[in-house]
């Protein structure tokens, strides 16, 4: 008989490097799936690990392999600390996304470090991880992965919008789920604010002080990515090749770069919502705390956005990776063809059991 209740810890590291999100949740299946957050927190990276991750895309193979092992051990230590802090017992699985180094699905390539089988040994728990690789091998984008969770756990909303390193959306369209990356969000904002000595632009205050650069805004809105139809996804490589060169050549001050980026993000998000006639949304991710960005999205939409409770704002993706792991344990679909473009719906991820005690 299939079980109806599961305890899992979801683990997520975003491209913006703000830390590791961990969420212990209980998932229950009756007529429909439901969940309850039992404990959650974000563990900030050590300066050394953050520096190594920020340059990981440029590493040679042997250096990248070394970082993969080191990061796996680091991640194991953080997960163990979380489990001990909250006295968590009887876990069904730890479900970890890993940290994305590169994502080039059009070339059949994606790498999330921290998904080595040794992680199961470090934490002495059943591990479900490496959710993207199988989908890319099946011709999919390997992203986004959260729409299955959106469909099962947040169906009362017309859409789910996450403002993380990139902005991505998920919604029901007729009889299938549609999801895709919309545009950059926190990642380029954090990249440019570093030159001013900050990790991020709190509340968007610095962007609000800048001047909107119309030619630069037009160039950003004219990028080829926005002409593509879903499924489609973005990665750091796209920023480095397409976005940063435009911004770096603009010869405007940093605040004005931030201001123009915020406007670009707000326009692309509002365009997507209007084109698909979407209104009642669940907004999550660190970008929700950027009050200036949210105000600009509201200005383009023409109505006030209702923001959910902060636990969901911060930990929705970690919750969903816990849920994806539960679906994998049940050998049920956790990756949708309509979302990623893979050859079929499938149950993605690897299950590793600890080999030593």
Rosetta silent file (secondary structure, phi, psi, omega in degrees, C-alpha in Angstrom):
SEQUENCE: XXXXXXXXXXXXXXXXXXXXXXXXXXXXXXXXXXXXXXXXXXXXXXXXXXXXXXXXXXXXXXXXXXXXXXXXXXXXXXXXXXXXXXXXXXXXXXXXXXXXXXXXXXXXXXXXXXXXXXXXXXXXXXXXXXXXXXXXXXXXXXXXXXXXXXXXXXXXXXXXXXXXXXXXXXXXXXXXXXXXXXXXXXXXXXXXXXXXXXXXXXXXXXXXXXXXXXXXXXXXXXXXXXXXXXXXXXXXXXXXXXXXXXXXXXXXXXXXXXXXXXXXXXXXXXXXXXXXXXXXXXXXXXXXXXXXXXXXXXXXXXXXXXXXXXXXXXXXXXXXXXXXXXXXXXXXXXXXXXXXXXXXXXXXXXXXXXXXX
SCORE:     score description
SCORE:     0.000 S_00000001
   1 L     0.000  133.206 -179.324    0.000    0.000    0.000 S_00000001
   2 L   -71.849  133.098 -179.882    1.356    3.440   -0.955 S_00000001
   3 L   -67.743  157.936 -178.383    2.090    5.664    1.997 S_00000001
   4 L  -112.932  -11.350 -178.190    0.206    8.923    2.422 S_00000001
   5 E  -132.713  136.722 -178.761    2.606   10.959    4.610 S_00000001
   6 E  -136.531  144.626  171.685    6.293   11.781    4.121 S_00000001
   7 E  -109.010  125.823 -178.551    8.912   13.799    6.016 S_00000001
   8 E  -144.295  152.069  170.838   11.553   15.398    3.817 S_00000001
   9 E  -109.628  120.450  175.299   14.166   18.132    3.881 S_00000001
  10 E   -93.231  139.073 -176.382   14.387   20.148    0.681 S_00000001
  11 E  -129.087  126.420 -176.048   17.721   21.817   -0.090 S_00000001
  12 E  -137.071  131.634  171.570   18.153   24.607   -2.635 S_00000001
  13 E  -120.594  118.670 -177.393   21.081   26.794   -3.668 S_00000001
  14 L   -88.154  164.500 -178.127   20.172   29.576   -6.069 S_00000001
  15 L   -66.612  -19.253 -178.331   22.315   31.213   -8.723 S_00000001
  16 L   -79.296   -4.972  174.442   22.338   34.484   -6.756 S_00000001
  17 L    60.887   30.542  178.157   24.559   32.831   -4.074 S_00000001
  18 L   -80.776   -7.598  175.586   22.573   34.255   -1.174 S_00000001
  19 L   140.989 -173.631  178.641   22.929   30.948    0.673 S_00000001
  20 E  -103.069  120.838  176.101   21.526   27.453    1.063 S_00000001
  21 E   -89.608  127.385  176.181   17.791   27.226    1.701 S_00000001
  22 E  -123.578  134.091 -179.436   16.754   24.236    3.831 S_00000001
  23 E  -139.347  119.185  174.224   13.148   23.364    4.578 S_00000001
  24 E   -91.316  121.890 -176.119   11.858   20.458    6.653 S_00000001
  25 E  -139.932  154.411  173.726    8.292   19.726    5.617 S_00000001
  26 E  -106.603  129.526  179.610    5.615   17.097    5.964 S_00000001
  27 E  -113.735  131.926 -178.133    3.778   16.113    2.776 S_00000001
  28 E  -127.465  139.592  178.910    0.402   14.381    2.901 S_00000001
  29 E  -118.508  111.602  171.589   -1.677   12.817    0.122 S_00000001
  30 L  -116.344 -114.182  172.107   -5.431   12.456    0.631 S_00000001
  31 L   -68.603  -34.611  178.725   -7.723   13.639   -2.142 S_00000001
  32 L  -139.937  167.303  177.456   -4.938   16.083   -3.003 S_00000001
  33 E   -77.419  143.651  171.974   -1.398   16.824   -1.850 S_00000001
  34 E  -140.122  167.467  179.828   -0.817   19.232    1.027 S_00000001
  35 E  -145.833  161.507  177.299    2.244   20.272    3.007 S_00000001
  36 E  -140.621  123.005  177.327    3.267   21.747    6.322 S_00000001
  37 E   -77.907  124.048 -178.857    6.558   23.592    6.939 S_00000001
  38 E   -98.345  -33.982  176.545    8.099   22.337   10.185 S_00000001
  39 E  -165.042  146.113  179.867   11.368   24.311   10.123 S_00000001
  40 E  -157.994  146.383  173.467   13.249   26.357    7.556 S_00000001
  41 E  -163.089  161.683  175.142   16.239   28.650    7.314 S_00000001
  42 E  -107.876  124.998  179.629   18.811   30.067    4.927 S_00000001
  43 E  -100.766  116.947 -177.417   22.439   29.313    5.734 S_00000001
  44 L   -69.936  139.361  178.590   24.775   31.974    4.372 S_00000001
  45 L   -66.504  147.342  169.163   27.818   30.712    2.484 S_00000001
  46 L   -63.919  154.883 -178.726   31.258   31.113    3.966 S_00000001
  47 H   -59.795  -38.265 -179.955   33.242   33.809    2.148 S_00000001
  48 H   -64.512  -48.238 -178.377   35.614   31.175    0.787 S_00000001
  49 H   -66.998  -38.368  178.522   32.864   28.941   -0.601 S_00000001
  50 H   -62.164  -41.962  179.356   30.961   31.877   -2.045 S_00000001
  51 H   -64.181  -42.028 -179.310   34.103   33.081   -3.829 S_00000001
  52 H   -67.002  -40.632  179.493   34.791   29.599   -5.224 S_00000001
  53 H   -67.877  -35.463 -176.570   31.220   29.148   -6.437 S_00000001
  54 H   -67.654  -22.825  179.625   31.151   32.582   -8.052 S_00000001
  55 L  -109.968    9.801 -172.463   34.102   31.665  -10.307 S_00000001
  56 H   -62.983  -30.445 -176.052   33.199   27.998  -10.812 S_00000001
  57 H   -65.757  -20.553 -177.137   32.059   28.446  -14.417 S_00000001
  58 H   -96.988    0.352 -175.277   35.634   29.327  -15.441 S_00000001
  59 L   -74.651  149.994  172.031   37.326   26.340  -13.762 S_00000001
  60 L   -76.475  166.925 -172.946   39.167   23.591  -15.628 S_00000001
  61 H   -55.762  -46.393 -176.697   37.877   20.030  -15.315 S_00000001
  62 H   -67.310  -36.426  177.849   40.210   18.940  -12.524 S_00000001
  63 H   -68.239  -37.527  179.587   39.518   22.135  -10.539 S_00000001
  64 H   -68.657  -38.794  176.150   35.779   21.695  -11.029 S_00000001
  65 H   -62.507  -40.624  178.057   35.954   18.096   -9.842 S_00000001
  66 H   -63.675  -43.338  178.479   37.788   19.254   -6.723 S_00000001
  67 H   -64.521  -38.028  179.255   35.158   21.912   -6.079 S_00000001
  68 H   -59.315  -46.313  178.690   32.393   19.345   -6.590 S_00000001
  69 H   -66.507  -43.599 -179.568   33.844   17.103   -3.855 S_00000001
  70 H   -64.624  -41.344 -179.139   34.535   20.033   -1.535 S_00000001
  71 H   -68.097  -38.534  177.670   31.069   21.492   -2.053 S_00000001
  72 H   -59.988  -43.805  178.243   29.438   18.097   -1.474 S_00000001
  73 H   -66.232  -42.368  178.068   31.259   17.804    1.859 S_00000001
  74 H   -59.883  -46.244 -179.869   30.390   21.410    2.760 S_00000001
  75 H   -62.622  -41.251  178.149   26.744   20.799    1.906 S_00000001
  76 H   -59.292  -41.405  178.902   26.733   17.627    3.994 S_00000001
  77 H   -64.118  -41.056  179.942   27.985   19.567    7.004 S_00000001
  78 H   -67.906  -39.707  177.896   25.300   22.239    6.618 S_00000001
  79 H   -65.043  -42.559  178.509   22.533   19.650    6.240 S_00000001
  80 H   -61.808  -42.096  177.955   23.769   17.788    9.325 S_00000001
  81 H   -60.385  -40.942  179.340   23.807   21.020   11.337 S_00000001
  82 H   -64.774  -44.983 -179.949   20.220   21.721   10.261 S_00000001
  83 H   -62.736  -42.659  179.771   19.049   18.212   11.170 S_00000001
  84 H   -68.603  -41.620 -177.656   20.731   18.395   14.573 S_00000001
  85 H   -58.927  -39.673 -176.429   19.490   21.922   15.322 S_00000001
  86 L  -102.438   11.439  176.273   15.858   20.942   14.834 S_00000001
  87 L    50.116   47.725 -176.484   16.231   17.391   16.263 S_00000001
  88 L   -80.457  128.217  176.799   14.834   15.913   13.050 S_00000001
  89 L  -130.342  166.211  176.118   14.243   12.159   13.105 S_00000001
  90 L    56.272   43.015  176.014   12.514    9.625   10.870 S_00000001
  91 L   -74.934  138.119  173.003   13.300   11.448    7.646 S_00000001
  92 L   -81.599  -32.106  179.039   12.192    9.747    4.448 S_00000001
  93 E  -171.681  153.422  163.052   14.715   11.681    2.395 S_00000001
  94 E  -102.142  127.980 -172.508   16.879   14.729    1.968 S_00000001
  95 E  -118.948  107.989 -167.971   16.088   16.136   -1.471 S_00000001
  96 E  -119.591  133.022  177.564   18.790   18.400   -2.842 S_00000001
  97 L   -76.555  -33.697 -169.946   19.013   20.473   -6.015 S_00000001
  98 L    83.053 -177.557 -179.891   22.753   21.118   -5.806 S_00000001
  99 E  -115.816  125.090 -176.410   24.355   24.307   -7.100 S_00000001
 100 E   -72.784  124.172  174.465   24.257   25.082  -10.820 S_00000001
 101 E   -95.057  -50.292  173.832   27.661   25.733  -12.387 S_00000001
 102 E  -144.568  152.415 -178.058   26.556   25.735  -16.017 S_00000001
 103 E  -143.936  101.134 -178.986   23.316   25.102  -17.838 S_00000001
 104 E  -130.701   70.559 -174.246   23.425   24.741  -21.633 S_00000001
 105 H   -61.344  -28.566  179.599   20.516   22.441  -22.502 S_00000001
 106 H   -64.508  -20.914  175.838   20.724   23.261  -26.205 S_00000001
 107 H  -101.771    3.845 -178.225   24.107   21.485  -26.109 S_00000001
 108 L    75.171   24.766 -175.239   22.809   18.694  -23.874 S_00000001
 109 E  -120.956  135.834  169.567   24.833   20.022  -20.941 S_00000001
 110 E  -158.037  140.944  178.596   23.905   20.859  -17.368 S_00000001
 111 E  -140.914  122.208  170.649   25.892   20.556  -14.153 S_00000001
 112 E  -117.424  114.044  179.621   24.771   20.977  -10.570 S_00000001
 113 E   -78.647  161.492 -177.400   27.585   20.261   -8.125 S_00000001
 114 L    92.043    8.661 -179.426   26.897   18.751   -4.718 S_00000001
 115 L  -106.255   20.832  179.357   25.002   15.795   -6.189 S_00000001
 116 L   -72.186  147.434 -179.697   27.690   13.193   -5.594 S_00000001
 117 L   -58.955  -24.228 -179.787   26.585    9.909   -3.965 S_00000001
 118 H   -60.225  -22.154  179.308   29.003   10.632   -1.100 S_00000001
 119 H   -60.321  -35.795  177.786   26.498   13.188    0.195 S_00000001
 120 H   -62.250  -36.290  178.134   24.275   10.308    1.361 S_00000001
 121 H   -70.029  -41.469 -179.735   27.202    9.013    3.423 S_00000001
 122 H   -60.978  -38.741 -174.254   27.952   12.423    4.926 S_00000001
 123 H   -99.199  -10.793 -179.234   24.374   12.902    6.101 S_00000001
 124 L    53.373   45.098  178.629   23.489    9.224    6.713 S_00000001
 125 L  -139.545  156.631  168.539   20.113    9.730    5.088 S_00000001
 126 L   -61.143  132.030 -176.099   18.353    8.613    1.922 S_00000001
 127 E  -118.658  130.992  170.262   19.278   11.230   -0.682 S_00000001
 128 E  -117.520  125.667 -173.960   17.314   12.262   -3.756 S_00000001
 129 E  -155.865 -173.405  176.229   19.257   14.645   -6.004 S_00000001
 130 L    53.669   59.049 -173.572   20.480   15.512   -9.510 S_00000001
 131 L   -78.745  -19.886 -171.356   17.022   16.326  -10.832 S_00000001
 132 L   -90.009  -31.506 -168.127   18.035   18.060  -14.083 S_00000001
 133 H   -58.478  -45.638 -177.392   20.411   15.643  -15.842 S_00000001
 134 H   -62.238  -39.813 -178.514   17.849   13.064  -16.954 S_00000001
 135 H   -65.173  -42.093  177.905   15.558   15.677  -18.429 S_00000001
 136 H   -63.735  -39.023  177.832   18.348   17.225  -20.508 S_00000001
 137 H   -64.431  -25.078  178.894   19.324   13.735  -21.709 S_00000001
 138 L   -93.460   16.487  175.433   15.693   13.302  -22.836 S_00000001
 139 L    86.758    9.704 -178.815   15.904   16.451  -24.944 S_00000001
 140 L   -93.593  174.183  178.078   14.446   18.805  -22.336 S_00000001
 141 L   -77.892  -15.304 -175.836   15.615   22.126  -20.939 S_00000001
 142 L    69.354   10.171 -177.293   16.144   20.558  -17.485 S_00000001
 143 L  -166.304  155.833  -12.759   14.296   23.607  -16.163 S_00000001
 144 L   -76.693  156.522 -176.797   12.179   24.832  -14.631 S_00000001
 145 L  -101.673  -19.254 -173.544   11.514   21.960  -12.242 S_00000001
 146 L   -74.065  -14.285 -175.444    9.152   23.543   -9.727 S_00000001
 147 H   -58.845  -28.941  175.851    5.952   23.540  -11.872 S_00000001
 148 H   -61.814  -43.905  176.523    4.955   20.050  -10.714 S_00000001
 149 H   -64.405  -39.364  177.118    4.962   21.386   -7.164 S_00000001
 150 H   -58.578  -44.511 -176.601    3.072   24.475   -8.315 S_00000001
 151 H   -66.490  -41.248 -175.338    0.400   22.288   -9.912 S_00000001
 152 H   -86.563  -34.057 -172.267   -0.057   19.963   -6.926 S_00000001
 153 H  -103.430  -21.755 -173.901    0.577   22.296   -3.968 S_00000001
 154 L  -131.786   39.567 -174.575   -0.507   25.762   -5.176 S_00000001
 155 L   -70.032  -12.927 -179.695   -3.348   25.125   -7.617 S_00000001
 156 L   -73.775  -11.521  178.408   -5.526   27.850   -6.052 S_00000001
 157 L   -96.544  148.422  174.600   -3.373   30.473   -7.813 S_00000001
 158 L   -66.407  -33.915 -178.868   -3.636   31.385  -11.493 S_00000001
 159 E  -155.219  160.165  173.133    0.142   31.407  -11.663 S_00000001
 160 E  -120.300  125.099 -179.037    3.302   31.071   -9.575 S_00000001
 161 E  -120.980  124.760  178.957    6.060   33.602  -10.189 S_00000001
 162 E  -110.876  126.216  178.073    9.497   33.245   -8.642 S_00000001
 163 E  -104.984   79.729  177.578   11.851   36.221   -8.475 S_00000001
 164 L  -104.387 -140.079  174.681   15.179   34.540   -7.894 S_00000001
 165 L   -56.252  -40.212  171.374   18.387   34.914   -9.888 S_00000001
 166 E  -121.488  159.125  174.340   16.027   34.796  -12.868 S_00000001
 167 E   -93.058  126.579  176.616   12.291   35.367  -12.956 S_00000001
 168 E  -132.169  156.178 -173.761   10.317   32.268  -13.890 S_00000001
 169 E  -133.827  152.567  177.667    6.618   31.515  -14.120 S_00000001
 170 E  -141.615  133.760  177.878    4.336   28.490  -14.019 S_00000001
 171 E  -158.843  160.556  179.173    0.636   28.327  -14.888 S_00000001
 172 E   -85.561  128.470  177.376   -2.064   26.022  -16.201 S_00000001
 173 E  -124.715  107.270 -175.187   -2.886   26.513  -19.873 S_00000001
 174 L    57.443 -116.486 -174.302   -5.899   24.511  -20.969 S_00000001
 175 L  -101.251    9.114 -178.256   -5.083   20.876  -20.127 S_00000001
 176 E  -138.323  162.999  178.669   -1.331   21.200  -19.521 S_00000001
 177 E   -90.682  134.339  177.212    1.175   23.056  -17.344 S_00000001
 178 E  -119.628  137.171 -179.823    3.292   25.731  -18.987 S_00000001
 179 E  -154.970  148.654  179.736    6.405   27.185  -17.372 S_00000001
 180 E  -169.566  162.692  171.835    9.497   29.051  -18.467 S_00000001
 181 E   -76.177  134.477 -179.463   12.130   31.593  -17.487 S_00000001
 182 E   -90.664  -51.217 -171.398   10.908   35.118  -18.223 S_00000001
 183 E  -171.858  173.040  174.096   13.975   37.324  -17.754 S_00000001
 184 E   -69.215  153.432  177.533   16.860   38.116  -15.400 S_00000001
 185 L  -134.798 -101.039 -173.700   16.002   39.293  -11.892 S_00000001
 186 H   -70.409  -30.446 -170.997   18.313   39.286   -8.846 S_00000001
 187 H   -59.936  -52.774  178.530   21.437   37.890  -10.484 S_00000001
 188 H   -69.940  -31.080  176.827   22.473   40.916  -12.589 S_00000001
 189 H   -61.557  -46.610  178.977   21.314   43.352   -9.883 S_00000001
 190 H   -65.011  -36.420 -179.389   23.590   41.643   -7.352 S_00000001
 191 H   -60.302  -45.042 -175.132   26.410   41.519   -9.900 S_00000001
 192 H   -83.247  -27.380 -178.700   26.461   45.279  -10.435 S_00000001
 193 H   -72.925  -16.942  177.751   25.756   46.392   -6.888 S_00000001
 194 H   -59.159  -34.143 -178.297   28.978   44.675   -5.780 S_00000001
 195 H   -65.659  -17.545  178.291   30.959   47.561   -7.280 S_00000001
 196 H   -97.094    3.161  176.964   29.288   49.823   -4.717 S_00000001
 197 L    87.881   18.096 -179.659   30.325   47.545   -1.845 S_00000001
 198 L  -119.193  152.951  175.598   26.972   45.826   -1.278 S_00000001
 199 L   -79.364  -32.294  178.281   25.861   42.217   -1.602 S_00000001
 200 L  -157.249  165.794 -178.570   22.435   43.297   -2.864 S_00000001
 201 L   -92.499   94.130 -173.855   20.328   46.420   -3.325 S_00000001
 202 H   -62.688  121.466  179.160   18.134   46.381   -0.226 S_00000001
 203 H    68.622    2.237 -176.698   14.596   47.357   -1.124 S_00000001
 204 H    74.120   20.856 -175.403   15.853   48.584   -4.519 S_00000001
 205 H   -62.510  -38.721 -179.300   16.906   51.888   -2.914 S_00000001
 206 H   -70.944  -41.188  177.825   19.984   52.329   -5.119 S_00000001
 207 H   -61.000  -38.593 -178.903   18.062   51.505   -8.299 S_00000001
 208 H   -64.011  -23.676  179.824   15.424   54.044   -7.312 S_00000001
 209 H   -85.566  -11.686 -177.749   18.148   56.723   -7.226 S_00000001
 210 L   -82.476  173.902  178.924   19.317   55.940  -10.760 S_00000001
 211 L  -109.412  129.823  179.147   18.167   57.354  -14.088 S_00000001
 212 L   -67.093  126.380  179.603   16.339   55.154  -16.564 S_00000001
 213 L  -100.590  105.529 -173.167   18.385   54.809  -19.754 S_00000001
 214 H   -64.116  -43.943  178.445   15.903   54.417  -22.619 S_00000001
 215 H   -61.999  -40.197  178.712   18.325   53.225  -25.361 S_00000001
 216 H   -66.403  -41.192  177.782   19.752   50.582  -23.029 S_00000001
 217 H   -60.058  -42.708  179.212   16.258   49.524  -21.988 S_00000001
 218 H   -63.741  -39.015  178.773   15.271   49.135  -25.630 S_00000001
 219 H   -65.414  -41.549  178.458   18.373   47.020  -26.311 S_00000001
 220 H   -64.413  -45.769 -179.338   17.593   44.735  -23.371 S_00000001
 221 H   -67.611  -17.912 -179.218   13.961   44.340  -24.401 S_00000001
 222 L   -92.369    3.753 -179.644   15.102   43.545  -27.943 S_00000001
 223 L   -61.198  145.474 -174.354   17.218   40.516  -27.012 S_00000001
 224 H   -59.000  -30.769 -177.276   16.480   37.407  -29.100 S_00000001
 225 H   -54.467  -36.044 -175.217   15.481   35.341  -26.057 S_00000001
 226 H   -75.380   -8.548  175.816   12.225   37.292  -25.756 S_00000001
 227 H   -92.261  -11.597 -178.943   11.196   36.285  -29.266 S_00000001
 228 L   -77.911  150.436  175.122   11.429   32.568  -28.454 S_00000001
 229 L   -95.485  149.631  177.064    8.420   30.491  -27.524 S_00000001
 230 L   -63.104  155.676    2.295    8.418   28.226  -24.419 S_00000001
 231 L   -76.089  142.733  177.593    9.874   25.934  -23.304 S_00000001
 232 L  -155.571  149.070 -178.264   12.899   28.123  -22.715 S_00000001
 233 L  -144.215  159.996 -176.954   15.323   28.701  -19.864 S_00000001
 234 L  -118.114  155.696  176.755   18.150   31.025  -18.914 S_00000001
 235 L  -144.162  173.840 -179.226   21.567   30.536  -17.355 S_00000001
 236 H   -59.101  -33.733 -179.401   24.571   32.545  -16.234 S_00000001
 237 H   -59.056  -39.589  179.842   26.195   31.985  -19.635 S_00000001
 238 H   -63.190  -42.304  177.272   23.396   33.972  -21.302 S_00000001
 239 H   -60.305  -45.762 -177.213   23.968   36.904  -18.960 S_00000001
 240 H   -65.562  -35.032 -176.470   27.694   36.875  -19.654 S_00000001
 241 H   -88.890  -35.456 -170.406   27.246   36.691  -23.429 S_00000001
 242 H  -108.647  -38.871 -170.671   24.115   38.781  -24.032 S_00000001
 243 H   -96.047  -52.838 -176.166   23.346   41.071  -21.100 S_00000001
 244 H   -59.207  -39.223  177.318   26.563   42.105  -19.361 S_00000001
 245 H   -59.987  -39.335  177.595   28.264   43.303  -22.584 S_00000001
 246 H   -61.617  -45.302 -177.084   25.316   45.653  -23.257 S_00000001
 247 H   -70.268  -41.365 -177.186   25.443   47.047  -19.744 S_00000001
 248 H   -67.670  -28.490 -179.251   29.238   47.310  -19.575 S_00000001
 249 L   -86.403   -3.447 -172.787   29.374   49.249  -22.854 S_00000001
 250 L   -77.929  -20.068  178.270   26.687   51.704  -21.779 S_00000001
 251 L    56.892   35.776  175.068   29.059   54.004  -19.844 S_00000001
 252 L  -112.956  162.621 -177.203   26.380   54.956  -17.316 S_00000001
 253 L   -69.256  160.706 -173.984   26.666   54.957  -13.532 S_00000001
 254 H   -60.517  -42.942  179.292   25.869   51.835  -11.536 S_00000001
 255 H   -58.120  -37.518 -179.725   22.642   53.185  -10.027 S_00000001
 256 H   -73.453  -31.754  171.903   21.331   53.875  -13.529 S_00000001
 257 H   -61.611  -47.253  179.087   22.282   50.359  -14.642 S_00000001
 258 H   -60.311  -43.934 -179.042   20.293   49.022  -11.682 S_00000001
 259 H   -60.803  -42.894 -177.876   17.379   51.329  -12.491 S_00000001
 260 H   -70.627  -37.693  176.064   17.299   50.183  -16.106 S_00000001
 261 H   -62.737  -43.417  178.572   17.571   46.509  -15.152 S_00000001
 262 H   -59.445  -45.045 -179.796   14.633   46.854  -12.743 S_00000001
 263 H   -63.311  -41.387  178.369   12.513   48.461  -15.462 S_00000001
 264 H   -59.549  -47.944  179.510   13.467   45.738  -17.920 S_00000001
 265 H   -61.664  -44.960 -179.572   12.476   43.005  -15.461 S_00000001
 266 H   -61.914  -41.143 -179.691    9.190   44.738  -14.617 S_00000001
 267 H   -65.806  -46.667 -177.630    8.296   45.149  -18.296 S_00000001
 268 H   -64.669  -39.321  179.067    9.045   41.549  -19.229 S_00000001
 269 H   -67.226  -47.498 -178.898    7.083   40.178  -16.259 S_00000001
 270 H   -64.228  -39.015  177.068    4.067   42.409  -16.845 S_00000001
 271 H   -58.903  -44.599 -178.957    4.077   41.623  -20.578 S_00000001
 272 H   -63.083  -43.468 -179.703    4.042   37.892  -19.822 S_00000001
 273 H   -66.013  -41.967 -178.908    1.153   38.210  -17.347 S_00000001
 274 H   -67.976  -43.350 -178.095   -0.902   40.374  -19.691 S_00000001
 275 H   -61.854  -31.571 -177.669   -0.296   38.198  -22.755 S_00000001
 276 L  -102.158    7.748  177.161   -1.493   35.123  -20.863 S_00000001
 277 L    53.711   51.297 -178.318   -4.374   36.920  -19.054 S_00000001
 278 L  -109.252  139.073 -178.282   -3.052   36.044  -15.601 S_00000001
 279 L  -135.493  -48.978 -175.845   -3.956   37.971  -12.443 S_00000001
 280 L   -86.407  103.568 -172.363   -4.120   35.963   -9.181 S_00000001
 281 E  -123.562  155.756  170.181   -0.508   35.005   -8.485 S_00000001
 282 E  -101.790  113.571 -178.956    1.802   33.576   -5.857 S_00000001
 283 E  -101.559  124.533 -179.900    4.959   35.734   -5.830 S_00000001
 284 E  -137.449  174.612  179.930    8.033   34.223   -4.185 S_00000001
 285 L    97.603  161.120 -175.753   11.827   34.560   -4.139 S_00000001
 286 H   -58.957  -27.497 -179.687   14.181   37.204   -2.824 S_00000001
 287 H   -63.339  -20.886  177.975   13.084   39.720   -5.455 S_00000001
 288 H   -62.872  -27.417  179.852    9.749   40.085   -3.635 S_00000001
 289 H   -80.621   -7.903  175.735   11.678   41.980   -0.922 S_00000001
 290 L   -83.949   91.221 -172.344   12.862   44.487   -3.536 S_00000001
 291 H   -63.397  -30.999  178.297   10.049   46.968   -2.956 S_00000001
 292 H   -68.679  -43.076  176.825   11.113   49.192   -5.844 S_00000001
 293 H   -60.591  -45.863 -179.368   11.021   46.262   -8.291 S_00000001
 294 H   -62.944  -37.642  178.794    7.595   45.201   -7.008 S_00000001
 295 H   -65.215  -37.343  179.306    6.336   48.793   -7.348 S_00000001
 296 H   -70.844  -37.169  175.211    7.508   48.935  -10.966 S_00000001
 297 H   -62.528  -44.973  178.447    5.783   45.608  -11.751 S_00000001
 298 H   -60.032  -39.837 -179.166    2.598   46.986  -10.157 S_00000001
 299 H   -61.932  -40.046 -179.641    2.915   50.184  -12.209 S_00000001
 300 H   -76.557  -30.062  178.723    3.031   48.214  -15.461 S_00000001
 301 H   -79.810  -34.030 -178.933    0.220   45.868  -14.404 S_00000001
 302 L    86.040   18.342  175.190   -1.995   48.639  -13.076 S_00000001
 303 L  -152.579  164.882 -177.878   -2.992   46.906   -9.851 S_00000001
 304 L   -80.779  135.135  178.662   -1.661   46.081   -6.372 S_00000001
 305 L   -90.153  132.630  175.319    0.133   42.768   -5.909 S_00000001
 306 L   -91.966  119.189 -178.247   -0.802   40.633   -2.892 S_00000001
 307 L   -95.385  139.992 -178.721    2.347   39.064   -1.412 S_00000001
 308 L   -76.950 -179.756  179.901    2.164   35.727    0.433 S_00000001
 309 L   -66.593  155.640 -171.537    3.610   34.964    3.858 S_00000001
 310 H   -64.834  -29.262  177.055    7.383   35.216    4.203 S_00000001
 311 H   -58.680  -42.661  178.427    7.927   31.461    4.696 S_00000001
 312 H   -72.529  -38.564  177.599    6.665   30.876    1.166 S_00000001
 313 H   -55.184  -44.515 -174.779    8.515   33.915   -0.195 S_00000001
 314 H   -86.855  -34.982 -164.798   11.807   32.525    1.095 S_00000001
 315 H  -121.616   11.212 -178.320   11.374   28.748    1.049 S_00000001
 316 H   -58.295  -43.763 -178.320    8.885   27.777   -1.648 S_00000001
 317 H   -66.334  -38.125  177.165   11.573   26.309   -3.914 S_00000001
 318 H   -65.478  -39.674  175.077   13.108   24.314   -1.057 S_00000001
 319 H   -57.410  -47.610 -174.866    9.627   23.019   -0.189 S_00000001
 320 H   -69.092  -34.057  176.395    9.085   21.947   -3.773 S_00000001
 321 H   -67.687  -32.552  170.614   12.426   20.164   -4.069 S_00000001
 322 H   -60.396  -42.578 -179.538   11.426   18.196   -0.996 S_00000001
 323 H   -67.346  -41.152  177.583    8.180   17.376   -2.799 S_00000001
 324 H   -59.445  -38.484  177.261    9.970   16.412   -6.041 S_00000001
 325 H   -65.540  -38.956  176.964   12.043   13.973   -4.010 S_00000001
 326 H   -62.586  -44.301  177.284    8.911   12.455   -2.484 S_00000001
 327 H   -60.760  -38.843  178.052    7.438   11.961   -5.963 S_00000001
 328 H   -64.353  -42.307  177.242   10.687   10.300   -7.041 S_00000001
 329 H   -58.876  -33.415  179.120   10.522    7.933   -4.056 S_00000001
 330 L   -86.644    0.147 -176.989    7.002    7.018   -5.233 S_00000001
 331 L    55.908   40.272  178.437    8.263    6.664   -8.837 S_00000001
 332 L  -108.869  156.907 -177.301    5.697    9.261   -9.918 S_00000001
 333 L   -57.623  127.174  174.295    6.084   11.976  -12.532 S_00000001
 334 L  -129.506    8.413 -179.867    7.975   15.005  -11.206 S_00000001
 335 E  -142.223  124.562 -170.451    9.087   16.497  -14.524 S_00000001
 336 L  -103.141  129.125  177.022    6.636   17.620  -17.196 S_00000001
 337 H   -56.154  -39.778 -177.130    7.167   17.364  -20.945 S_00000001
 338 H   -66.058  -20.781 -178.027    4.980   20.439  -21.498 S_00000001
 339 H   -92.152  -48.696 -172.477    7.331   22.481  -19.297 S_00000001
 340 H   -96.231  -19.800 -176.827   10.824   21.320  -20.260 S_00000001
 341 L    85.434   11.299  177.578   10.295   20.044  -23.791 S_00000001
 342 L   -66.136  167.571 -176.251   11.578   16.552  -22.935 S_00000001
 343 L   -67.147  -20.735  178.441   10.416   13.591  -25.008 S_00000001
 344 L  -165.589  164.255  169.435    7.915   12.585  -22.289 S_00000001
 345 L   -62.046  148.014 -179.409    6.788   13.152  -18.709 S_00000001
 346 E  -158.941  169.846  176.747    9.115   11.323  -16.347 S_00000001
 347 L  -103.831  105.997 -169.791   10.298   10.761  -12.785 S_00000001
 348 L  -101.619  157.990  178.141   13.654   12.508  -12.578 S_00000001
 349 L   115.016  163.412  176.816   16.470   12.418  -10.050 S_00000001
 350 E  -113.851  142.555  176.508   18.837    9.931   -8.471 S_00000001
 351 E  -110.169  122.259  177.924   18.249    8.056   -5.205 S_00000001
 352 E  -120.928  136.004  175.407   21.333    7.289   -3.117 S_00000001
 353 L  -106.482  146.797  177.992   21.436    5.348    0.126 S_00000001
 354 L   -62.505  137.411 -176.828   24.264    5.706    2.659 S_00000001
 355 L  -100.050   -7.733 -179.866   26.840    2.954    2.188 S_00000001
 356 L  -148.439  160.104  179.569   28.533    3.263    5.568 S_00000001
 357 L  -123.458    0.000    0.000   27.724    4.305    9.123 S_00000001
